[in-house]
């Protein structure tokens, strides 16, 4: 996977086709002319100026909603050699990035990817963010309204932008998308701002790692929309629209085999977009974040199985254990061991039980005697990341149905998310 925030991209434009300097002599008869006895060129299928219905639809969508597209630039001062600077040497360089975004309301809120506005090392926002829209001569400074690293989403606003330049694009729904639907991608590939490509929805539920850790969490595997509409570096944060001009996703990543080998990400016909329903659910929290971070919801548990890694003990799922070891301990083949339940949390109110007996083994430790979560809303769970993926679209008051194994019994438990679900900082 390659993220699509363009940084220092060089573009080479090559003229192809008719070579410059080619001429036809006045009395020379071109090959294939009627004078040589061949049939005249076939007439075009359509009358001059006629357009296919699909062409006209694309033209209408672009003409009406492209003014809602936003070209985003960032700057970050990065020291080249921090050790040399300690002794009066070394230099600083300005790291520049470009990306895309779009207006979501009349107040001028701009939705984009977190990695488009993130600073060096994806830790918080870049020092300088500017935006430019169609019909605007220069860029204006933008400020962060809210960041959601785990979702790879961010909301920014440019107070100095003229009101007449704010053109919101209507939000659609990603829940009812069908494979084969038309998809129109808008953005700034390679810094070529206000560009449009077209394709179809190739898949509606492709699970890929999208999020970043941020200050208080870890990235989350999410369901993404796959499209073959050409998406390249710089398209990140731009809208993916349907034939009605409604936003169905936020362009975020590409799959680029060539980029993996050569270091340059290029479109290979496999691009991914964050479903707009995910962004819509998150929007009120981003608007209320006051420049801070918004984290994915949790139910108030910690994992009870951990293995030793270079970074210390790492929470993992049961699938890492041998089959013989799981049979000996009376554990299912896969699942998330509940190691801790926070008092007063949604998990505690639902009756989930943490392990009480700690058992060490070579390379790790496990808490036994508690629950093992094997499914969330019908999807397999084998790690905290799987549980996070089931919770990511949830709002306060929503429920998640967990399949829980306790001893030899298996049952289903409904856990209702409350306000504390969105302030949980430990585990899930």
Secondary structure as the mmCIF struct_conf table of DSSP 4:
data_model
#
loop_
_struct_conf.conf_type_id
_struct_conf.id
_struct_conf.beg_label_comp_id
_struct_conf.beg_label_asym_id
_struct_conf.beg_label_seq_id
_struct_conf.end_label_comp_id
_struct_conf.end_label_asym_id
_struct_conf.end_label_seq_id
STRN STRN1 UNK A 2 UNK A 3
STRN STRN2 UNK A 6 UNK A 6
BEND BEND1 UNK A 8 UNK A 8
BEND BEND2 UNK A 17 UNK A 18
HELX_LH_PP_P HELX_LH_PP_P1 UNK A 19 UNK A 19
TURN_TY1_P TURN_TY1_P1 UNK A 20 UNK A 21
TURN_TY1_P TURN_TY1_P2 UNK A 26 UNK A 27
HELX_LH_PP_P HELX_LH_PP_P2 UNK A 28 UNK A 30
TURN_TY1_P TURN_TY1_P3 UNK A 31 UNK A 32
HELX_RH_3T_P HELX_RH_3T_P1 UNK A 34 UNK A 36
TURN_TY1_P TURN_TY1_P4 UNK A 37 UNK A 37
HELX_LH_PP_P HELX_LH_PP_P3 UNK A 38 UNK A 44
BEND BEND3 UNK A 45 UNK A 46
TURN_TY1_P TURN_TY1_P5 UNK A 48 UNK A 49
HELX_RH_AL_P HELX_RH_AL_P1 UNK A 53 UNK A 65
HELX_RH_3T_P HELX_RH_3T_P2 UNK A 66 UNK A 68
STRN STRN3 UNK A 69 UNK A 79
BEND BEND4 UNK A 80 UNK A 80
HELX_RH_AL_P HELX_RH_AL_P2 UNK A 82 UNK A 85
TURN_TY1_P TURN_TY1_P6 UNK A 86 UNK A 88
STRN STRN4 UNK A 92 UNK A 103
BEND BEND5 UNK A 105 UNK A 105
TURN_TY1_P TURN_TY1_P7 UNK A 106 UNK A 107
STRN STRN5 UNK A 110 UNK A 112
HELX_RH_AL_P HELX_RH_AL_P3 UNK A 114 UNK A 117
STRN STRN6 UNK A 118 UNK A 118
HELX_RH_3T_P HELX_RH_3T_P3 UNK A 120 UNK A 122
BEND BEND6 UNK A 124 UNK A 124
STRN STRN7 UNK A 125 UNK A 125
BEND BEND7 UNK A 127 UNK A 127
STRN STRN8 UNK A 128 UNK A 133
TURN_TY1_P TURN_TY1_P8 UNK A 134 UNK A 135
BEND BEND8 UNK A 137 UNK A 138
STRN STRN9 UNK A 140 UNK A 141
STRN STRN10 UNK A 143 UNK A 148
HELX_RH_3T_P HELX_RH_3T_P4 UNK A 149 UNK A 151
TURN_TY1_P TURN_TY1_P9 UNK A 152 UNK A 152
STRN STRN11 UNK A 153 UNK A 157
TURN_TY1_P TURN_TY1_P10 UNK A 159 UNK A 160
BEND BEND9 UNK A 161 UNK A 161
HELX_RH_3T_P HELX_RH_3T_P5 UNK A 163 UNK A 165
HELX_LH_PP_P HELX_LH_PP_P4 UNK A 168 UNK A 170
STRN STRN12 UNK A 171 UNK A 171
BEND BEND10 UNK A 174 UNK A 174
TURN_TY1_P TURN_TY1_P11 UNK A 175 UNK A 176
TURN_TY1_P TURN_TY1_P12 UNK A 179 UNK A 180
STRN STRN13 UNK A 182 UNK A 187
HELX_RH_3T_P HELX_RH_3T_P6 UNK A 189 UNK A 191
BEND BEND11 UNK A 194 UNK A 194
STRN STRN14 UNK A 195 UNK A 209
TURN_TY1_P TURN_TY1_P13 UNK A 214 UNK A 216
STRN STRN15 UNK A 221 UNK A 227
BEND BEND12 UNK A 229 UNK A 229
TURN_TY1_P TURN_TY1_P14 UNK A 233 UNK A 234
TURN_TY1_P TURN_TY1_P15 UNK A 236 UNK A 237
STRN STRN16 UNK A 239 UNK A 241
TURN_TY1_P TURN_TY1_P16 UNK A 243 UNK A 244
BEND BEND13 UNK A 245 UNK A 245
STRN STRN17 UNK A 247 UNK A 254
HELX_RH_AL_P HELX_RH_AL_P4 UNK A 257 UNK A 262
BEND BEND14 UNK A 263 UNK A 263
BEND BEND15 UNK A 269 UNK A 269
STRN STRN18 UNK A 271 UNK A 275
HELX_RH_AL_P HELX_RH_AL_P5 UNK A 276 UNK A 287
TURN_TY1_P TURN_TY1_P17 UNK A 288 UNK A 288
BEND BEND16 UNK A 289 UNK A 289
TURN_TY1_P TURN_TY1_P18 UNK A 290 UNK A 291
BEND BEND17 UNK A 292 UNK A 292
STRN STRN19 UNK A 293 UNK A 293
BEND BEND18 UNK A 300 UNK A 300
STRN STRN20 UNK A 301 UNK A 303
BEND BEND19 UNK A 304 UNK A 304
STRN STRN21 UNK A 305 UNK A 309
TURN_TY1_P TURN_TY1_P19 UNK A 310 UNK A 311
STRN STRN22 UNK A 312 UNK A 315
HELX_RH_3T_P HELX_RH_3T_P7 UNK A 318 UNK A 320
BEND BEND20 UNK A 321 UNK A 321
HELX_RH_AL_P HELX_RH_AL_P6 UNK A 323 UNK A 329
TURN_TY1_P TURN_TY1_P20 UNK A 330 UNK A 330
BEND BEND21 UNK A 333 UNK A 334
STRN STRN23 UNK A 336 UNK A 341
TURN_TY1_P TURN_TY1_P21 UNK A 343 UNK A 344
BEND BEND22 UNK A 345 UNK A 345
HELX_RH_AL_P HELX_RH_AL_P7 UNK A 346 UNK A 349
TURN_TY1_P TURN_TY1_P22 UNK A 350 UNK A 351
STRN STRN24 UNK A 357 UNK A 361
TURN_TY1_P TURN_TY1_P23 UNK A 362 UNK A 363
STRN STRN25 UNK A 364 UNK A 368
BEND BEND23 UNK A 369 UNK A 370
STRN STRN26 UNK A 372 UNK A 376
TURN_TY1_P TURN_TY1_P24 UNK A 377 UNK A 378
STRN STRN27 UNK A 379 UNK A 380
BEND BEND24 UNK A 382 UNK A 383
HELX_RH_AL_P HELX_RH_AL_P8 UNK A 384 UNK A 391
TURN_TY1_P TURN_TY1_P25 UNK A 392 UNK A 393
TURN_TY1_P TURN_TY1_P26 UNK A 396 UNK A 397
STRN STRN28 UNK A 399 UNK A 406
TURN_TY1_P TURN_TY1_P27 UNK A 407 UNK A 408
STRN STRN29 UNK A 409 UNK A 416
HELX_RH_3T_P HELX_RH_3T_P8 UNK A 419 UNK A 422
TURN_TY1_P TURN_TY1_P28 UNK A 423 UNK A 423
BEND BEND25 UNK A 426 UNK A 426
#
